[in-house]
Amino acid sequence: MNTIDKFNSNVMGTYGRYPLVMEKGAGETAADENGKQYIDFGSGIGTNSLGYCNEKWVEAVCSQVKTLQHTSNYYYTKVQADFAERLNQITGYSAVFFGNSGAEANECAIKLARKYSFDKYGKGRHNIITLVNSFHGRTLCTLSATGQEVFHNYFFPFVEGFINVEANNTEDLKEKLDDTVCAVMIEYIQGEGGVVPLNQDFVDAVFESCGKKDVLVIADEVQTGVGRTGKFLAGDNFGHKANITTLAKGIAGGLPMGACLADEKCRDVLGKGTHGSTFGGNPVSCAGALAVLDFIQSGDHLQQVTEKGKYLKEKLLKIEEISGVDGMGLMLGAALKTKKAADVVGEALENGLLLLTAKDKLRFLPPLTVTYEEIDKGVAILEEILK
Ligand SMILES: *Cc1c(COP(=O)(O)O)cnc(C)c1O
């Protein structure tokens, strides 16, 4: 039986997959089982932040896996301590909780916010404002938090206590930010929602209104974090630091990890026995994550993310079929005039280019290590398709 048939007869059909069996990758190029090569502008949905099998990353991961692949969180490991310290240093946060995914990082943030409020104000202040068109994950709680009705089917009852505010609508925010609210959760750039950045004015209003009422701001930076937008955190582009920031996707260069970062005020809210994860802070993931930090902190790589992002954006805007490009750094979304994004992604794949969609846009999340030549090559393929 071929891989695709074997796969489909044994794995739940929860994903719409392309008929492509991925076999290996090197740098920014992936190869399928027939040896056909693809320039990767999706990087496994922003996870392979250093591309495929980056040499230093491989070394760090292999060395750790040969030493200690895992131990329980009943004990300490040096590699988790090292990574946590570096992550707090680079972000300015005080403490971190490690899980294995974006949804888990957000679960931690939601629990933390509710407990912060419960400890200080008692019951009844448990509501969390999330934005219309947001995406926060696939667990029941993070689905409930997600502000898109299409996700609120089948699985009733959903978790209570989420109120949606329209993105960039300050009046709607002020109206709904009442005494029942303990936190406002935002993505600075809505990723799955179509690469839609928030306005500076709206972000300012969120922080100002929340600050006045001791309502926590949670920044879901699962997609925007770890250098993706040209700053380590997308919040740095807006001049704000949330009380809680969640990271995942690119954090460990393609190994599972989620992180929930808390500021001074929130660092001790989740005490002994209130939260946990068997695999959280896995040493191999931490070793990979340290290699990602090493890359980001050496040289001017974040500056280059900004510059390469600008370069890619300008090239995309020159294509007649593209009507506009949103996003920051190497997280870009291109709107199309007449073609369907999903069709374009299919055609691109046939022509050796991996792309993503986000709603009706084409989405670009190339590895942070992408070169100008690779950008040129990928865009040339896209240009040909969009002719
Ligand atoms: C991908 C994503 C998630 C979910 O992450 P998982 O690792 O799939 O659980 C949550 N929030 C945002 C903003 C994301 O982009």
The ligand as a MOL file (V3000), in Angstrom:
LIG
                    3D

  0  0  0     0  0            999 V3000
M  V30 BEGIN CTAB
M  V30 COUNTS 15 15 0 0 0
M  V30 BEGIN ATOM
M  V30 1 C -1.3780 28.1000 15.8570 0
M  V30 2 C -1.9670 29.0030 16.8710 0
M  V30 3 C -2.4960 28.5140 18.0750 0
M  V30 4 C -2.5980 27.0510 18.3720 0
M  V30 5 O -1.3620 26.4410 18.4860 0
M  V30 6 P -1.2630 24.8330 18.5450 0
M  V30 7 O 0.2020 24.5860 18.7380 0
M  V30 8 O -1.8030 24.3160 17.2690 0
M  V30 9 O -2.0600 24.3830 19.7020 0
M  V30 10 C -2.9470 29.4370 18.9980 0
M  V30 11 N -2.8890 30.7540 18.7670 0
M  V30 12 C -2.3880 31.2610 17.6240 0
M  V30 13 C -2.3240 32.7500 17.4420 0
M  V30 14 C -1.9190 30.4020 16.6410 0
M  V30 15 O -1.4530 30.9130 15.4940 0
M  V30 END ATOM
M  V30 BEGIN BOND
M  V30 1 1 1 2
M  V30 2 1 2 3
M  V30 3 2 2 14
M  V30 4 1 3 4
M  V30 5 2 3 10
M  V30 6 1 4 5
M  V30 7 1 5 6
M  V30 8 2 6 7
M  V30 9 1 6 8
M  V30 10 1 6 9
M  V30 11 1 10 11
M  V30 12 2 11 12
M  V30 13 1 12 13
M  V30 14 1 12 14
M  V30 15 1 14 15
M  V30 END BOND
M  V30 END CTAB
M  END
